Structures are given as structure tokens and as C-alpha cells.
Amino acid sequence: MNTFSPNDLPKAQRVHMCIYTVGGSHRYSGGFVEDLPGEDVEVYRTSSVDHSIDLIKIKTKNQCHMIFASLSDFASASTSLQKNLETIRKRAGVVLVAGRGGERINGEVLIHGHYGNMLPLPFDYGEVLQCIRRELEFRILKSLAHFTNALLAGLGDAVMITDADDSIVWINDHFTTLTGYELREVRGKRPNFMRAGKNQDSVFEEMWRVIKDVGVWRGEIWNRKKTGEVYAEWLSVCALVGSTGKTSGYVSILADITERKIREENLTRQAFHDVLTGLPNRLLLEDRFQLAVATSPRRAASIAVLFIDLDGFKVANDTYGHALGDQVLIQIAERLIGTVGPKNTASRLGGDEFVCLFVEQKTVNEVYEKVAAVKDSISKPYRIDGVSVQLNCSIGVSLFPKDGKILSKLISLADERMYREKLSRALR
């Protein structure tokens, strides 16, 4: 015997019930009809199943209807019964409860599981409540499924659902808009087929570790669209965990953040790079210097600072205009990058002043070989729009840690030595 009671139904799930007892069928109920909460139930004594259907037609669609009748009562109903039941089922959620012994309905007018539930007569109070519970749960789940489907389809971001093996089972239209892939092209595939090479394996190792421990992970990754275009993506992954604690799948929400990343990179570049030449500015030079100090050996010339001032640039700039002067500075930056190499840093402080940072120098002679290479690179002619410009430069050098341990002091000392070289050449 079941022990359900009306209180077992949460208030949010309780609906107004209309119960129809056909003929004398209610005598099999054991009095349960009278025991149900009066504010939730209306009971109608009807002469036939057809009469019950007629009553249901005039009731509101928000009510749940139950017909109690024997199988023979259904068998004797009119031939239009099934059509009427189908129409009413769509608008009122009819639950049919009937059955006794080996009785059969010719033509299968009542189909178990399609229109409702069949219970043996006499049935007990708990069985009826189970029928009500199943019907209400079905209606709630159906409504929830419709809401969830609309929610996922209506989100402004792309949504992807994968199974427990992380194979794609569903995507929304925004996913197709973002990536170019349709469901038929991705179903059964793992999302990593879209991964771009810019990601590090450690990112995904950390992602799965967090999902396993916490159930949710959010972060930035790089993906590749169907066209081959690489884009930045903000990814949120949530594990779908059942009541048993077992993960049945994952819901991922994907947002294209490429434009935001570009803006951030541009802001970062503007903060740490010279606008005209793209060379590191003083802030980034300081950062590179601190990194070099932290990793350099304590030799007298382990780090060299070269202060470079162009000779003849002001004359060329005044003669040919600032546009040509800017192009000369851009070409100088390109030459410095090629001369100093990837481990070292060429930077522009402003105007026609540049600073080069050489790291991992073994001897002073090696430093002055770099000085000669820089001078040779800058002294080669510049040809811009049919104009040939010839420049030279003066360079002052300071060494870490011999001449100091603070970059600003090393730059000042190199500047002083550059000026003395320029003055000495002018007096010759």
C-alpha cells in the first residue's frame, strides 16, 4: 500500500482537479474522492464517458481532468471519443484512470501511456496520487523543456551541449553564426577540433581540473572558425551532474571577444610602445632591464646601455619635412631591431633619441663590437620618395653593474658620454 498524501504535492505543482465518475464507477474508489482536498478538486457524477467529455470541453485549460470509468464504459462510448480525447488532451492534460481484471477495449480507444494511466479497479488512494504526481511532473517537465529550449535558442551567445564524453550533441543558431558550423557538421565531434594553435595545453589541463573539482570553468581560449579565421573566445563550461553525482554532459557558452582583445592589446601597446616606430618605450625598457638584472651573471659588462643620438636628423627634417623625417625614424627602428637581435631591446625615448639594451655580454670588447654594428647600420643611406638622406649617430655607453644598478642612472651616464663624443667630434 502506498502512503502518499495530498501534502506530498508541492504547492507550486498543485492544480485544480476535475474528476468525473461515470455511472456507478465511483463505488470502486473506496471513498478516496471525498478524502481529497475540497479546494483542489471538483467531482462530477456523469452518466457516460461522452457526458464527461462534454463537461471537460467547457472547463478551463489550466485545469487537470481525470475520468474514472470501467473499461466497459469506455468500450460503449461513441466512435468520436478518441478524436475528442485527443483535442482535449492538447488543451487540458486529461488523465484517464480505468480498468478492471481482464476487460478489454475494442479498437484500443484507451492507449496506456498515450492519453493517461490505467489502474486496476478497485484502486487505492496512493495510486491515484501517483497518477496525479506523474501527470503534473510531465506537464512541468514539458513546460521546463520548452522554456529551456527557448532560453538556449534566445541567448545572444553561442551555446553548445556535449555528452559525458565531451562529444557535441546540440548547438544553437548563434553557435552557427559565430563559427560557421551547422549541427550536422559537428554532431559527434569533440570541440577540440576547432582549437587554434595559440592555446597552451596547460590551459585545457587546468580547465578540466577545475570542472572536475568545482563543476564550472570560465576563461579565454582561441578557436578557429570554419573559414579558418582564428578568434578569441570567452568560454564558460558547466558540468551537468545528476542526483547520483555522475556527470552526464556539459553546457558551454561561447562569446566572441576578439574585438575586445584587440582593443586591450592596442591599449597595452600604446602604454608600452612608441606610437610612431612601434619600439618599446621607457616603461617597457625598464621592465626588460629588471628582467635582465634578475637573470644576469654579475660580470662588469653583463648588461650594456647604449644611448643613441642622430647626427644630421634635424637638418633633414627641416629640409624635407616632418613626413619624411617620420619615415626615416621608422626605418632606423627597423634597422635597430635587425642589429640588436631578439634577446636584446631597441627602444625610442622620443625625438631622435634611442636606447639599446644589450644583455648577456661577456666582455667590454663585445659591447663595443655592438656599438660599431649599430653605427654602421644607421649610417647607411635612407631612400624615401626619391630622396636620399645620409645620417650618422653618436653613442654613449654605460655598463651594469660596473657603472650602476639603476636604469635611469645608467641612461643618464650613457647620455653624458654620448654628448662628450658628439662634442669631441665637433671640435676636431
C-alpha positions in Angstrom: 0.0 0.0 0.0 1.3 3.4 -0.9 1.5 6.1 1.7 1.2 9.3 -0.4 -1.0 12.2 0.8 -2.1 15.5 -0.8 0.8 17.2 1.1 3.3 15.2 -0.9 2.5 17.5 -3.9 4.4 20.8 -3.6 2.1 23.8 -3.7 3.8 25.1 -6.8 2.6 21.9 -8.6 -0.9 21.7 -7.2 -3.6 22.5 -9.8 -7.4 22.4 -9.7 -8.5 18.9 -10.4 -11.8 17.9 -12.1 -12.8 14.3 -11.5 -15.5 12.6 -13.5 -17.0 9.4 -12.2 -19.0 7.6 -14.8 -22.2 5.8 -13.7 -21.5 3.7 -10.6 -17.7 3.5 -11.2 -17.1 5.7 -8.1 -18.2 2.8 -5.9 -14.8 1.2 -6.6 -13.0 4.2 -5.2 -13.1 3.2 -1.6 -14.2 6.8 -0.7 -11.0 8.4 -1.9 -12.8 11.1 -3.9 -14.4 12.5 -0.7 -11.0 12.5 1.0 -9.2 14.7 -1.5 -8.8 18.4 -0.5 -12.0 20.1 -1.4 -10.3 23.4 -2.5 -8.4 21.5 -5.2 -11.0 19.0 -6.5 -14.3 19.1 -8.1 -16.2 15.8 -8.5 -18.8 15.3 -11.3 -21.2 12.3 -11.4 -21.8 11.6 -15.1 -23.9 9.1 -17.0 -21.3 8.3 -19.6 -17.8 8.9 -20.9 -19.3 11.1 -23.6 -21.0 13.2 -21.0 -17.7 13.6 -19.2 -16.0 14.8 -22.4 -18.8 17.3 -22.9 -18.1 18.7 -19.4 -14.4 18.9 -20.0 -14.9 21.0 -23.1 -16.4 23.8 -21.1 -13.7 23.8 -18.4 -10.6 26.0 -18.5 -7.4 24.7 -20.0 -5.5 25.3 -16.8 -7.4 22.5 -15.0 -6.3 18.9 -14.9 -9.1 16.4 -15.6 -9.4 12.7 -14.6 -12.1 10.3 -15.8 -12.9 7.3 -13.7 -14.8 4.7 -15.6 -14.7 0.9 -16.1 -13.3 -0.4 -19.4 -16.8 -1.4 -20.4 -17.8 2.2 -20.0 -15.1 3.3 -22.5 -16.0 0.4 -24.8 -19.6 1.6 -25.0 -18.6 5.3 -25.7 -19.3 6.9 -29.1 -16.9 6.4 -32.0 -15.9 10.1 -31.8 -14.4 9.6 -28.3 -10.8 9.2 -29.4 -10.9 12.3 -31.5 -12.5 14.3 -28.7 -9.9 13.0 -26.2 -7.0 14.0 -28.4 -8.4 17.5 -28.8 -9.0 17.9 -25.1 -5.7 16.4 -24.1 -3.9 19.1 -26.0 -5.7 21.9 -24.1 -6.4 20.3 -20.7 -4.0 17.5 -20.0 -6.6 14.7 -19.5 -5.6 11.8 -17.3 -7.7 8.7 -17.8 -7.8 6.1 -15.0 -9.8 2.9 -15.5 -9.5 -0.8 -15.7 -10.8 -4.0 -14.1 -9.4 -7.5 -14.4 -9.1 -8.8 -17.9 -11.5 -6.3 -19.5 -10.5 -5.1 -23.0 -11.5 -2.1 -25.1 -12.2 -2.9 -28.7 -10.2 -0.7 -31.1 -7.8 0.3 -28.3 -9.8 3.5 -27.6 -7.8 4.0 -24.5 -4.0 3.6 -25.0 -1.9 3.3 -21.9 0.8 5.9 -21.7 -0.7 8.0 -24.5 -3.7 9.6 -23.0 -3.1 8.7 -19.4 -2.8 5.9 -16.9 -4.8 2.7 -16.5 -5.2 1.4 -12.9 -6.9 -1.8 -11.8 -10.2 -1.4 -10.0 -10.6 -1.1 -7.2 -7.6 1.3 -6.8 -6.3 2.9 -3.6 -5.7 6.5 -2.5 -1.9 6.3 -3.0 -2.2 5.0 -6.6 -4.4 7.9 -7.5 -2.0 10.4 -6.1 0.8 8.7 -8.0 -1.2 9.3 -11.2 -1.6 12.9 -10.3 2.1 13.3 -9.5 3.1 11.7 -12.8 0.8 13.9 -14.8 1.9 17.1 -13.0 5.6 16.2 -13.4 5.1 15.5 -17.0 3.4 18.9 -17.5 6.1 20.7 -15.5 9.0 19.0 -17.4 7.3 19.7 -20.7 7.0 23.3 -19.8 10.5 23.4 -18.5 11.9 21.8 -21.7 10.0 24.4 -23.8 11.4 27.2 -21.6 14.9 25.8 -21.6 14.9 25.3 -25.4 13.6 28.9 -25.9 16.2 30.2 -23.4 19.2 28.4 -25.1 17.9 29.4 -28.6 17.4 33.0 -27.5 20.7 33.6 -25.8 22.8 36.2 -27.5 25.8 34.0 -27.1 26.6 30.7 -28.8 25.6 27.6 -26.8 27.0 24.1 -27.2 25.9 20.9 -25.3 28.2 17.9 -25.1 27.7 14.5 -23.6 29.7 12.8 -20.9 32.5 12.0 -23.4 32.5 15.7 -24.5 31.0 14.9 -27.9 28.8 17.6 -29.3 25.1 16.7 -29.2 23.4 20.2 -29.7 24.2 23.8 -30.7 22.1 26.9 -31.1 21.8 29.2 -34.0 24.2 31.7 -32.5 26.9 28.9 -32.5 26.4 28.5 -36.2 26.6 32.3 -36.7 29.8 32.5 -34.7 31.7 29.5 -36.1 30.1 28.8 -39.4 29.4 25.2 -38.4 25.9 23.7 -38.5 24.8 20.9 -36.2 25.1 18.1 -38.8 28.8 19.1 -39.3 29.7 19.0 -35.6 27.4 16.4 -34.0 29.5 13.6 -32.5 32.8 15.6 -32.7 34.7 16.8 -29.8 35.0 20.6 -29.5 38.8 20.5 -29.6 38.7 20.1 -33.4 38.1 23.9 -33.5 41.0 24.8 -31.2 43.6 27.2 -32.6 47.3 26.6 -32.1 47.6 29.8 -29.9 46.3 27.9 -26.9 48.7 26.2 -24.5 47.9 22.7 -23.3 48.2 23.8 -19.7 45.0 25.9 -20.2 42.9 22.9 -21.0 44.5 20.8 -18.4 43.6 23.5 -15.8 40.1 23.8 -17.3 39.3 20.1 -16.9 40.8 20.0 -13.4 38.6 22.9 -12.3 35.5 21.4 -13.9 36.1 18.1 -12.1 36.6 19.8 -8.8 34.1 22.7 -8.9 31.8 21.9 -11.8 32.3 25.3 -13.6 35.2 26.9 -15.5 35.4 30.3 -17.2 38.3 31.6 -19.2 39.8 32.8 -22.5 40.8 30.5 -25.3 41.4 30.8 -29.0 39.2 28.9 -31.5 39.2 28.6 -35.3 36.1 29.2 -37.4 35.0 27.1 -40.3 36.7 29.6 -42.6 40.0 29.1 -40.8 39.8 32.5 -39.1 41.2 32.5 -35.6 39.2 34.4 -32.9 39.4 35.0 -29.2 36.6 33.4 -27.2 35.3 33.7 -23.6 34.3 30.2 -22.7 32.0 29.1 -19.8 31.7 25.4 -19.2 29.3 23.9 -16.7 29.1 20.2 -15.9 25.6 18.6 -15.8 25.6 16.4 -12.7 22.7 14.1 -11.9 21.3 13.1 -8.5 23.8 10.2 -8.3 26.7 12.6 -8.7 27.6 11.3 -12.1 28.3 13.8 -14.9 26.0 13.3 -17.9 27.3 16.1 -20.1 28.5 19.7 -20.3 26.9 23.0 -21.3 29.3 25.6 -22.9 28.5 29.2 -23.6 30.9 30.9 -26.1 31.3 34.6 -26.7 33.4 36.2 -29.3 35.8 38.6 -27.6 38.2 39.3 -30.5 37.4 43.0 -30.7 37.8 43.4 -27.0 41.1 41.6 -27.1 42.3 43.8 -30.0 41.3 46.9 -28.0 43.1 45.6 -25.0 46.2 44.8 -27.0 46.2 48.2 -28.6 45.9 49.9 -25.3 48.7 47.8 -23.9 50.8 48.5 -27.0 50.2 52.2 -26.6 51.2 52.1 -23.0 54.5 50.3 -23.6 55.5 51.1 -27.2 56.4 54.2 -29.2 53.4 55.2 -31.3 55.5 56.1 -34.4 58.1 53.3 -34.6 56.5 50.6 -32.5 59.7 50.2 -30.5 59.4 49.7 -26.7 59.2 53.0 -24.7 60.9 53.8 -21.4 58.3 51.8 -19.4 58.9 48.6 -21.3 62.6 49.2 -21.4 62.6 49.4 -17.6 60.7 46.1 -17.4 63.2 44.4 -19.8 66.1 45.8 -17.7 64.7 44.4 -14.5 64.2 41.0 -16.1 67.8 41.1 -17.4 69.1 42.1 -14.0 67.3 39.2 -12.3 68.8 36.6 -14.6 72.2 38.1 -15.5 75.6 37.0 -14.1 77.5 39.6 -12.0 80.1 40.5 -14.7 81.3 44.0 -15.0 79.8 44.3 -18.5 76.9 41.8 -18.3 74.3 44.4 -19.4 75.2 47.4 -21.7 73.1 50.5 -22.2 73.6 52.4 -25.4 72.3 56.0 -25.7 72.0 56.9 -29.4 71.5 60.4 -30.8 71.2 61.0 -34.5 73.6 63.4 -36.2 72.0 65.5 -39.0 68.4 64.4 -38.4 67.2 67.9 -37.6 68.6 69.3 -40.8 67.0 66.6 -42.9 63.7 67.0 -41.0 63.7 70.8 -41.6 64.7 70.4 -45.2 62.4 67.7 -46.4 59.5 67.9 -43.9 58.3 66.0 -40.9 56.6 63.3 -43.0 59.9 62.2 -44.5 61.5 62.6 -41.1 59.0 60.2 -39.6 59.8 57.7 -42.3 63.5 58.0 -41.5 62.8 57.2 -37.9 60.7 54.2 -38.8 63.5 52.8 -41.0 66.0 53.4 -38.2 63.8 51.5 -35.8 63.7 48.6 -38.3 67.5 48.6 -38.7 68.0 48.7 -34.9 65.7 45.7 -34.4 67.7 43.7 -37.0 71.0 44.8 -35.5 70.4 44.1 -31.7 68.8 40.7 -32.3 65.9 39.0 -30.5 67.4 38.8 -27.0 68.2 42.5 -26.7 66.0 45.6 -26.8 65.9 48.7 -29.1 63.8 51.5 -27.7 62.9 55.1 -28.6 62.8 57.7 -25.8 61.5 60.4 -28.1 62.6 62.7 -30.9 65.8 61.3 -32.4 67.0 59.6 -29.2 67.1 55.9 -29.0 68.4 53.5 -26.3 69.5 49.9 -26.9 69.8 47.3 -24.1 72.3 44.5 -24.7 72.1 41.6 -22.2 74.4 38.6 -21.6 77.5 40.4 -22.6 80.7 38.6 -21.7 83.4 41.3 -22.2 83.7 45.1 -22.8 85.1 44.4 -26.2 81.9 42.5 -27.1 79.9 45.6 -26.1 81.9 47.9 -28.4 81.5 45.5 -31.3 77.8 46.0 -30.8 78.3 49.8 -30.8 80.2 49.6 -34.1 77.4 47.5 -35.6 74.7 50.0 -34.6 76.7 52.9 -36.1 77.3 51.1 -39.3 73.6 50.2 -39.6 72.4 53.8 -39.0 75.0 55.4 -41.3 73.7 53.6 -44.5 71.6 56.0 -46.8 67.9 56.3 -46.4 65.9 56.5 -49.7 62.4 57.8 -49.3 60.2 59.0 -52.2 63.2 59.6 -54.4 65.1 61.5 -51.7 68.4 60.1 -50.3 69.2 61.0 -46.7 72.6 60.4 -45.1 72.8 60.3 -41.3 75.3 59.4 -38.6 74.9 58.9 -34.9 76.7 59.5 -31.6 76.6 56.7 -29.0 77.3 56.7 -25.3 77.7 53.5 -23.3 77.2 52.6 -19.6 77.6 49.1 -18.1 75.7 47.2 -15.4 76.8 46.6 -12.7 80.1 48.5 -13.1 78.5 51.9 -13.7 75.4 51.5 -11.7 72.4 49.3 -10.9 69.5 51.6 -11.7 68.4 52.1 -15.3 67.7 55.8 -15.0 71.3 56.4 -13.8 72.7 54.2 -16.5 70.8 56.1 -19.2 71.9 59.5 -17.8 75.5 58.3 -17.7 75.3 57.0 -21.3 73.7 60.3 -22.4 76.6 62.3 -20.9 79.2 60.0 -22.6 77.2 60.4 -25.9 77.3 64.2 -25.6 81.0 64.2 -24.9 81.6 62.1 -28.0 79.4 64.4 -30.1 81.3 67.5 -28.7 84.7 65.9 -29.3 83.8 65.1 -33.0 82.6 68.7 -33.5 85.9 70.1 -32.2 88.0 68.1 -34.5 
